[in-house]
């Protein structure tokens, strides 16, 4: 099945890319979630608009990504979460919580689709998450979760 991606999808491509995927993956996941649309000649004309909007949001180049990486790694990010005995959280820290904490700590506004937490953060203490800024640049940002 031939699709046009409308958003970045990990291990598949970026917005505006034309990709070939298995029928079930496209029909049951990518299209209903809004990550892609079916490829047609008419839809191919929309690709340029998708790419223009992606370029406006995207980090300019590798040098700009390095600057943002240095800024992010210099931040001290703290997240306050409700916790029980022993520092175990009620729930977990989400990507949205991390993005808000980075913004409130004075960092840049991040796209939550580019933030990767890895294993869920369910305990108070020091943790680390990564941000994909550019295909070649990824920042590791320390975060401290405090019981509050």
N, CA, C and O atoms as a DFTB+ gen file, in Angstrom:
592 C
 N C O
     1  1       0.845      -1.172       0.000
     2  2       0.000       0.000       0.000
     3  2       0.891       1.235       0.000
     4  3       1.842       1.317       0.777
     5  1       0.593       2.174      -0.849
     6  2       1.377       3.393      -0.980
     7  2       0.665       4.509      -0.226
     8  3      -0.510       4.783      -0.474
     9  1       1.391       5.163       0.710
    10  2       0.816       6.200       1.550
    11  2       1.698       7.444       1.550
    12  3       2.888       7.378       1.243
    13  1       1.096       8.570       1.898
    14  2       1.824       9.820       2.116
    15  2       1.735      10.122       3.601
    16  3       0.637      10.246       4.144
    17  1       2.871      10.241       4.258
    18  2       2.880      10.518       5.695
    19  2       2.506      11.973       5.943
    20  3       2.998      12.872       5.262
    21  1       1.632      12.200       6.922
    22  2       1.255      13.557       7.295
    23  2       1.968      13.995       8.570
    24  3       1.972      15.181       8.901
    25  1       2.568      13.051       9.286
    26  2       3.342      13.335      10.495
    27  2       4.565      12.435      10.487
    28  3       4.636      11.472       9.724
    29  1       5.526      12.756      11.339
    30  2       6.699      11.904      11.457
    31  2       6.313      10.615      12.164
    32  3       5.634      10.644      13.190
    33  1       6.743       9.487      11.619
    34  2       6.500       8.172      12.213
    35  2       7.859       7.514      12.412
    36  3       8.635       7.382      11.465
    37  1       8.142       7.102      13.638
    38  2       9.435       6.489      13.936
    39  2       9.685       5.281      13.054
    40  3       8.778       4.485      12.811
    41  1      10.894       5.145      12.580
    42  2      11.354       4.037      11.752
    43  2      10.623       3.921      10.413
    44  3      10.696       2.881       9.759
    45  1       9.916       4.985       9.999
    46  2       9.211       4.934       8.726
    47  2       9.530       6.148       7.865
    48  3       9.898       5.995       6.700
    49  1       9.398       7.347       8.413
    50  2       9.702       8.529       7.637
    51  2       9.134       9.784       8.265
    52  3       8.553       9.750       9.349
    53  1       9.315      10.900       7.558
    54  2       8.865      12.201       8.035
    55  2       7.652      12.645       7.231
    56  3       7.286      12.020       6.236
    57  1       7.040      13.724       7.674
    58  2       5.856      14.249       7.002
    59  2       6.187      14.609       5.559
    60  3       7.208      15.242       5.291
    61  1       5.327      14.208       4.636
    62  2       5.529      14.489       3.228
    63  2       6.211      13.369       2.472
    64  3       6.279      13.418       1.244
    65  1       6.718      12.360       3.163
    66  2       7.374      11.237       2.497
    67  2       6.325      10.269       1.946
    68  3       5.286      10.040       2.565
    69  1       6.609       9.719       0.799
    70  2       5.758       8.678       0.215
    71  2       6.397       7.342       0.579
    72  3       7.556       7.089       0.250
    73  1       5.627       6.481       1.267
    74  2       6.168       5.211       1.749
    75  2       5.294       4.055       1.271
    76  3       4.111       4.225       0.979
    77  1       5.895       2.903       1.201
    78  2       5.196       1.666       0.839
    79  2       5.155       0.806       2.103
    80  3       6.204       0.442       2.636
    81  1       3.945       0.476       2.589
    82  2       3.795      -0.335       3.803
    83  2       2.831      -1.482       3.521
    84  3       2.151      -1.506       2.495
    85  1       2.788      -2.420       4.443
    86  2       1.843      -3.535       4.325
    87  2       0.416      -2.988       4.439
    88  3       0.173      -1.996       5.126
    89  1      -0.505      -3.640       3.766
    90  2      -1.886      -3.165       3.707
    91  2      -2.519      -3.013       5.093
    92  3      -3.151      -1.995       5.374
    93  1      -2.355      -4.004       5.948
    94  2      -2.978      -3.960       7.275
    95  2      -2.440      -2.833       8.135
    96  3      -3.209      -2.173       8.835
    97  1      -1.149      -2.600       8.098
    98  2      -0.529      -1.534       8.888
    99  2      -1.057      -0.174       8.448
   100  3      -1.362       0.682       9.278
   101  1      -1.162       0.015       7.148
   102  2      -1.666       1.284       6.639
   103  2      -3.145       1.467       6.906
   104  3      -3.569       2.514       7.394
   105  1      -3.930       0.452       6.589
   106  2      -5.385       0.541       6.693
   107  2      -5.867       0.578       8.141
   108  3      -6.826       1.284       8.454
   109  1      -5.210      -0.179       9.034
   110  2      -5.703      -0.305      10.402
   111  2      -5.038       0.624      11.398
   112  3      -5.579       0.839      12.483
   113  1      -3.869       1.189      11.062
   114  2      -3.184       2.028      12.037
   115  2      -2.859       3.417      11.496
   116  3      -3.322       4.417      12.046
   117  1      -2.070       3.490      10.425
   118  2      -1.576       4.784       9.964
   119  2      -2.687       5.728       9.510
   120  3      -2.710       6.890       9.918
   121  1      -3.592       5.257       8.687
   122  2      -4.657       6.124       8.170
   123  2      -5.656       6.507       9.264
   124  3      -5.965       7.693       9.383
   125  1      -6.187       5.567      10.080
   126  2      -7.144       5.970      11.118
   127  2      -6.552       6.909      12.173
   128  3      -7.262       7.769      12.694
   129  1      -5.266       6.759      12.496
   130  2      -4.637       7.621      13.496
   131  2      -4.287       8.994      12.930
   132  3      -3.918       9.891      13.688
   133  1      -4.395       9.174      11.625
   134  2      -4.087      10.460      11.005
   135  2      -2.613      10.647      10.703
   136  3      -2.180      11.762      10.414
   137  1      -1.829       9.569      10.765
   138  2      -0.403       9.654      10.481
   139  2      -0.118       9.650       8.992
   140  3       0.964      10.055       8.568
   141  1      -1.078       9.196       8.191
   142  2      -0.856       9.088       6.749
   143  2      -2.178       9.206       6.013
   144  3      -3.258       9.076       6.591
   145  1      -2.054       9.457       4.712
   146  2      -3.237       9.439       3.850
   147  2      -2.891       8.638       2.608
   148  3      -1.723       8.520       2.237
   149  1      -3.911       8.089       1.970
   150  2      -3.681       7.260       0.797
   151  2      -3.053       8.083      -0.320
   152  3      -3.373       9.257      -0.506
   153  1      -2.157       7.445      -1.054
   154  2      -1.494       8.108      -2.162
   155  2      -2.405       8.091      -3.374
   156  3      -2.884       7.040      -3.800
   157  1      -2.634       9.279      -3.924
   158  2      -3.337       9.425      -5.197
   159  2      -2.636      10.541      -5.956
   160  3      -1.789      11.236      -5.393
   161  1      -2.971      10.717      -7.199
   162  2      -2.349      11.809      -7.963
   163  2      -2.745      13.159      -7.379
   164  3      -1.931      14.080      -7.327
   165  1      -3.988      13.275      -6.943
   166  2      -4.437      14.526      -6.328
   167  2      -3.745      14.775      -5.001
   168  3      -3.381      15.909      -4.689
   169  1      -3.562      13.724      -4.222
   170  2      -2.904      13.867      -2.921
   171  2      -1.424      14.187      -3.093
   172  3      -0.826      14.839      -2.237
   173  1      -0.834      13.734      -4.189
   174  2       0.587      14.016      -4.421
   175  2       0.832      15.514      -4.563
   176  3       1.919      16.000      -4.250
   177  1      -0.176      16.247      -5.033
   178  2      -0.042      17.707      -5.147
   179  2       0.033      18.365      -3.770
   180  3       0.588      19.456      -3.637
   181  1      -0.512      17.719      -2.759
   182  2      -0.488      18.259      -1.399
   183  2       0.846      18.030      -0.701
   184  3       1.112      18.641       0.334
   185  1       1.680      17.168      -1.246
   186  2       2.959      16.843      -0.615
   187  2       3.808      18.090      -0.412
   188  3       4.424      18.257       0.640
   189  1       3.843      18.955      -1.400
   190  2       4.678      20.164      -1.282
   191  2       4.206      21.047      -0.130
   192  3       5.032      21.630       0.572
   193  1       2.912      21.155       0.075
   194  2       2.394      21.926       1.202
   195  2       2.769      21.303       2.535
   196  3       3.097      22.012       3.487
   197  1       2.721      19.985       2.604
   198  2       3.103      19.279       3.830
   199  2       4.582      19.502       4.113
   200  3       4.968      19.754       5.255
   201  1       5.403      19.412       3.088
   202  2       6.848      19.605       3.271
   203  2       7.176      21.035       3.670
   204  3       8.086      21.254       4.470
   205  1       6.455      22.014       3.130
   206  2       6.693      23.417       3.501
   207  2       6.377      23.642       4.966
   208  3       7.140      24.303       5.671
   209  1       5.262      23.102       5.432
   210  2       4.905      23.278       6.837
   211  2       5.882      22.541       7.748
   212  3       6.180      23.009       8.847
   213  1       6.383      21.386       7.295
   214  2       7.375      20.655       8.077
   215  2       8.659      21.456       8.176
   216  3       9.278      21.504       9.239
   217  1       9.066      22.083       7.086
   218  2      10.302      22.870       7.085
   219  2      10.194      24.067       8.018
   220  3      11.185      24.464       8.632
   221  1       9.011      24.641       8.132
   222  2       8.830      25.784       9.029
   223  2       8.971      25.370      10.487
   224  3       9.506      26.130      11.294
   225  1       8.496      24.167      10.838
   226  2       8.579      23.681      12.215
   227  2       9.919      23.051      12.533
   228  3      10.347      23.036      13.687
   229  1      10.575      22.535      11.520
   230  2      11.774      21.730      11.713
   231  2      12.970      22.588      12.142
   232  3      13.057      23.772      11.816
   233  1      13.839      21.987      12.842
   234  2      15.081      22.637      13.224
   235  2      15.897      22.832      11.957
   236  3      16.026      21.910      11.152
   237  1      16.444      24.015      11.778
   238  2      17.047      24.425      10.518
   239  2      18.115      23.476       9.986
   240  3      18.009      22.982       8.864
   241  1      19.144      23.223      10.790
   242  2      20.239      22.387      10.325
   243  2      20.919      21.742      11.527
   244  3      20.464      21.880      12.663
   245  1      22.001      21.045      11.262
   246  2      22.692      20.330      12.330
   247  2      23.302      21.292      13.358
   248  3      23.302      20.994      14.553
   249  1      23.815      22.425      12.914
   250  2      24.390      23.416      13.836
   251  2      23.348      23.960      14.797
   252  3      23.613      24.118      15.988
   253  1      22.170      24.244      14.277
   254  2      21.080      24.737      15.125
   255  2      20.658      23.652      16.119
   256  3      20.354      23.952      17.274
   257  1      20.639      22.406      15.678
   258  2      20.304      21.295      16.565
   259  2      21.342      21.158      17.682
   260  3      20.989      20.858      18.822
   261  1      22.618      21.376      17.357
   262  2      23.676      21.308      18.380
   263  2      23.482      22.400      19.427
   264  3      23.696      22.159      20.615
   265  1      23.073      23.614      18.996
   266  2      22.821      24.703      19.946
   267  2      21.686      24.343      20.899
   268  3      21.791      24.555      22.107
   269  1      20.607      23.801      20.353
   270  2      19.471      23.422      21.194
   271  2      19.856      22.277      22.123
   272  3      19.409      22.229      23.269
   273  1      20.686      21.353      21.634
   274  2      21.146      20.244      22.467
   275  2      21.924      20.776      23.672
   276  3      21.705      20.326      24.796
   277  1      22.824      21.723      23.445
   278  2      23.597      22.306      24.549
   279  2      22.677      23.012      25.538
   280  3      22.881      22.928      26.749
   281  1      21.672      23.704      25.027
   282  2      20.731      24.397      25.897
   283  2      19.926      23.406      26.734
   284  3      19.724      23.624      27.929
   285  1      19.466      22.321      26.116
   286  2      18.671      21.330      26.834
   287  2      19.487      20.603      27.892
   288  3      19.013      20.389      29.008
   289  1      20.713      20.224      27.543
   290  2      21.532      19.467      28.490
   291  2      21.997      20.322      29.656
   292  3      22.411      19.787      30.685
   293  1      21.936      21.647      29.514
   294  2      22.302      22.543      30.604
   295  2      21.157      22.842      31.550
   296  3      21.370      23.473      32.585
   297  1      19.961      22.411      31.229
   298  2      18.790      22.691      32.067
   299  2      18.740      21.773      33.281
   300  3      19.239      20.648      33.253
   301  1      18.126      22.280      34.349
   302  2      17.807      21.416      35.482
   303  2      16.284      21.312      35.527
   304  3      15.597      22.231      35.974
   305  1      15.779      20.192      35.062
   306  2      14.342      19.974      34.934
   307  2      13.845      19.228      36.163
   308  3      14.372      18.175      36.525
   309  1      12.817      19.794      36.802
   310  2      12.210      19.161      37.975
   311  2      10.727      18.983      37.725
   312  3      10.047      19.890      37.246
   313  1      10.238      17.801      38.056
   314  2       8.818      17.502      37.918
   315  2       8.300      17.077      39.280
   316  3       8.858      16.181      39.914
   317  1       7.238      17.718      39.723
   318  2       6.611      17.358      40.983
   319  2       5.432      16.443      40.692
   320  3       4.568      16.773      39.879
   321  1       5.398      15.293      41.356
   322  2       4.327      14.323      41.132
   323  2       3.895      13.730      42.461
   324  3       4.684      13.649      43.402
   325  1       2.654      13.322      42.530
   326  2       2.150      12.694      43.743
   327  2       2.778      11.313      43.897
   328  3       2.849      10.531      42.949
   329  1       3.231      11.034      45.121
   330  2       3.899       9.754      45.363
   331  2       3.463       9.185      46.704
   332  3       3.045       9.908      47.608
   333  1       3.572       7.883      46.802
   334  2       3.245       7.184      48.035
   335  2       4.512       6.867      48.812
   336  3       5.558       7.480      48.596
   337  1       4.410       5.918      49.702
   338  2       5.544       5.521      50.518
   339  2       6.650       4.941      49.639
   340  3       6.379       4.209      48.688
   341  1       7.875       5.269      49.961
   342  2       9.013       4.740      49.219
   343  2       9.287       5.453      47.906
   344  3      10.128       5.005      47.127
   345  1       8.593       6.557      47.646
   346  2       8.851       7.310      46.429
   347  2       8.194       6.764      45.179
   348  3       8.505       7.213      44.077
   349  1       7.290       5.804      45.323
   350  2       6.594       5.250      44.154
   351  2       5.449       6.186      43.771
   352  3       4.630       6.553      44.614
   353  1       5.399       6.566      42.493
   354  2       4.414       7.530      42.020
   355  2       3.044       6.898      41.842
   356  3       2.921       5.702      41.581
   357  1       2.012       7.730      41.988
   358  2       0.652       7.333      41.644
   359  2       0.511       7.610      40.150
   360  3       0.230       8.745      39.765
   361  1       0.696       6.624      39.320
   362  2       0.710       6.812      37.872
   363  2       2.144       6.890      37.403
   364  3       3.030       6.284      38.005
   365  1       2.381       7.623      36.342
   366  2       3.740       7.779      35.838
   367  2       3.901       9.158      35.215
   368  3       2.919       9.864      34.983
   369  1       5.129       9.528      34.952
   370  2       5.428      10.805      34.313
   371  2       5.259      10.613      32.802
   372  3       5.856       9.712      32.214
   373  1       4.448      11.461      32.189
   374  2       4.161      11.336      30.767
   375  2       5.045      12.275      29.947
   376  3       5.732      13.140      30.489
   377  1       5.011      12.085      28.643
   378  2       5.771      12.947      27.740
   379  2       5.274      14.384      27.847
   380  3       6.074      15.319      27.800
   381  1       3.967      14.569      27.991
   382  2       3.407      15.912      28.134
   383  2       3.935      16.589      29.402
   384  3       4.217      17.787      29.388
   385  1       4.069      15.838      30.492
   386  2       4.637      16.388      31.725
   387  2       6.070      16.852      31.502
   388  3       6.463      17.915      31.981
   389  1       6.843      16.063      30.782
   390  2       8.244      16.395      30.506
   391  2       8.337      17.654      29.651
   392  3       9.152      18.531      29.933
   393  1       7.507      17.754      28.604
   394  2       7.532      18.922      27.721
   395  2       7.177      20.189      28.493
   396  3       7.815      21.226      28.314
   397  1       6.157      20.107      29.354
   398  2       5.771      21.262      30.167
   399  2       6.870      21.647      31.147
   400  3       7.119      22.834      31.356
   401  1       7.531      20.667      31.751
   402  2       8.604      20.941      32.707
   403  2       9.796      21.595      32.020
   404  3      10.423      22.486      32.594
   405  1      10.117      21.170      30.805
   406  2      11.231      21.777      30.064
   407  2      10.904      23.226      29.751
   408  3      11.760      24.099      29.893
   409  1       9.676      23.493      29.327
   410  2       9.275      24.858      29.001
   411  2       9.305      25.743      30.242
   412  3       9.759      26.884      30.169
   413  1       8.823      25.233      31.394
   414  2       8.810      26.029      32.619
   415  2      10.211      26.210      33.199
   416  3      10.439      27.139      33.973
   417  1      11.160      25.332      32.836
   418  2      12.542      25.471      33.311
   419  2      13.331      26.449      32.447
   420  3      14.512      26.689      32.698
   421  1      12.681      27.016      31.429
   422  2      13.360      27.992      30.578
   423  2      13.906      27.406      29.297
   424  3      14.673      28.066      28.596
   425  1      13.537      26.199      28.980
   426  2      14.018      25.560      27.764
   427  2      13.125      25.864      26.578
   428  3      12.104      26.536      26.722
   429  1      13.503      25.377      25.412
   430  2      12.699      25.619      24.208
   431  2      11.423      24.784      24.205
   432  3      11.326      23.777      24.906
   433  1      10.457      25.209      23.418
   434  2       9.226      24.435      23.251
   435  2       9.558      23.206      22.409
   436  3      10.063      23.323      21.293
   437  1       9.271      22.037      22.952
   438  2       9.579      20.779      22.266
   439  2       8.325      20.181      21.663
   440  3       7.219      20.377      22.168
   441  1       8.509      19.457      20.590
   442  2       7.435      18.679      19.991
   443  2       7.389      17.354      20.736
   444  3       8.387      16.634      20.776
   445  1       6.254      17.024      21.323
   446  2       6.193      15.826      22.160
   447  2       6.419      14.539      21.373
   448  3       6.725      13.506      21.967
   449  1       6.275      14.580      20.056
   450  2       6.537      13.384      19.260
   451  2       8.034      13.097      19.155
   452  3       8.425      11.990      18.786
   453  1       8.871      14.077      19.475
   454  2      10.313      13.894      19.395
   455  2      10.935      13.489      20.733
   456  3      12.126      13.182      20.791
   457  1      10.147      13.485      21.800
   458  2      10.641      13.130      23.130
   459  2      10.453      11.637      23.345
   460  3       9.371      11.097      23.116
   461  1      11.522      10.970      23.789
   462  2      11.481       9.533      24.059
   463  2      11.883       9.293      25.502
   464  3      13.010       9.591      25.898
   465  1      10.963       8.756      26.285
   466  2      11.250       8.502      27.697
   467  2      11.889       7.136      27.894
   468  3      12.673       6.964      28.827
   469  1      11.586       6.180      27.065
   470  2      12.119       4.820      27.247
   471  2      11.216       4.062      28.188
   472  3      10.030       3.886      27.907
   473  1      11.765       3.607      29.312
   474  2      10.934       2.920      30.300
   475  2      10.120       3.960      31.059
   476  3      10.627       5.045      31.341
   477  1       8.888       3.658      31.392
   478  2       8.047       4.626      32.099
   479  2       8.661       5.049      33.431
   480  3       9.222       4.228      34.157
   481  1       8.549       6.328      33.739
   482  2       9.075       6.862      34.998
   483  2       7.991       6.723      36.046
   484  3       6.978       7.421      36.002
   485  1       8.209       5.803      37.004
   486  2       7.201       5.522      38.023
   487  2       7.722       5.704      39.439
   488  3       7.022       5.397      40.404
   489  1       8.961       6.207      39.573
   490  2       9.527       6.428      40.903
   491  2      10.137       7.821      40.975
   492  3      10.550       8.384      39.961
   493  1      10.187       8.367      42.181
   494  2      10.834       9.654      42.388
   495  2      12.349       9.455      42.296
   496  3      12.856       8.367      42.569
   497  1      13.055      10.501      41.916
   498  2      14.498      10.421      41.799
   499  2      14.976      10.995      40.478
   500  3      14.237      11.687      39.777
   501  1      16.227      10.695      40.154
   502  2      16.826      11.210      38.926
   503  2      16.626      10.215      37.787
   504  3      16.861       9.015      37.930
   505  1      16.185      10.752      36.654
   506  2      15.951       9.952      35.460
   507  2      16.515      10.710      34.267
   508  3      17.029      11.819      34.412
   509  1      16.416      10.106      33.092
   510  2      16.929      10.739      31.884
   511  2      15.998      10.409      30.722
   512  3      15.481       9.297      30.615
   513  1      15.798      11.397      29.855
   514  2      15.022      11.156      28.647
   515  2      15.792      11.733      27.472
   516  3      16.694      12.549      27.659
   517  1      15.445      11.317      26.269
   518  2      16.152      11.814      25.097
   519  2      15.185      12.555      24.183
   520  3      13.982      12.293      24.168
   521  1      15.752      13.490      23.420
   522  2      14.990      14.282      22.468
   523  2      15.690      14.178      21.123
   524  3      16.869      14.513      21.008
   525  1      14.970      13.714      20.100
   526  2      15.524      13.650      18.750
   527  2      15.359      15.022      18.108
   528  3      14.252      15.393      17.718
   529  1      16.441      15.774      17.994
   530  2      16.391      17.117      17.444
   531  2      16.597      17.136      15.941
   532  3      16.057      17.993      15.242
   533  1      17.366      16.202      15.456
   534  2      17.774      16.132      14.055
   535  2      18.083      14.664      13.802
   536  3      18.368      13.939      14.755
   537  1      18.040      14.195      12.565
   538  2      18.365      12.781      12.354
   539  2      19.732      12.369      12.894
   540  3      19.942      11.196      13.206
   541  1      20.660      13.311      13.010
   542  2      21.995      12.994      13.501
   543  2      22.258      13.486      14.913
   544  3      23.305      13.173      15.479
   545  1      21.331      14.255      15.507
   546  2      21.559      14.862      16.822
   547  2      20.431      14.478      17.765
   548  3      19.251      14.671      17.470
   549  1      20.829      13.924      18.915
   550  2      19.888      13.562      19.957
   551  2      20.437      14.073      21.285
   552  3      21.625      13.919      21.566
   553  1      19.582      14.676      22.098
   554  2      20.011      15.228      23.387
   555  2      19.502      14.351      24.519
   556  3      18.341      13.941      24.523
   557  1      20.375      14.066      25.478
   558  2      19.998      13.350      26.697
   559  2      19.805      14.401      27.789
   560  3      20.741      15.122      28.135
   561  1      18.605      14.485      28.321
   562  2      18.272      15.532      29.296
   563  2      17.959      14.885      30.645
   564  3      17.103      14.004      30.726
   565  1      18.652      15.321      31.711
   566  2      18.349      14.780      33.039
   567  2      17.083      15.436      33.608
   568  3      16.844      16.627      33.407
   569  1      16.294      14.651      34.308
   570  2      15.093      15.163      34.957
   571  2      15.038      14.593      36.369
   572  3      15.354      13.426      36.600
   573  1      14.631      15.439      37.299
   574  2      14.480      14.995      38.686
   575  2      13.005      15.005      39.031
   576  3      12.334      16.031      38.931
   577  1      12.510      13.842      39.440
   578  2      11.114      13.715      39.832
   579  2      11.071      13.773      41.350
   580  3      11.713      12.971      42.028
   581  1      10.301      14.740      41.887
   582  2      10.210      14.891      43.336
   583  2       8.767      14.598      43.775
   584  3       7.809      14.927      43.075
   585  1       8.642      13.985      44.928
   586  2       7.329      13.686      45.482
   587  2       6.720      14.981      46.004
   588  3       7.326      15.693      46.805
   589  1       5.530      15.267      45.542
   590  2       4.932      16.544      45.944
   591  2       3.481      16.484      46.208
   592  3       2.873      17.498      46.551
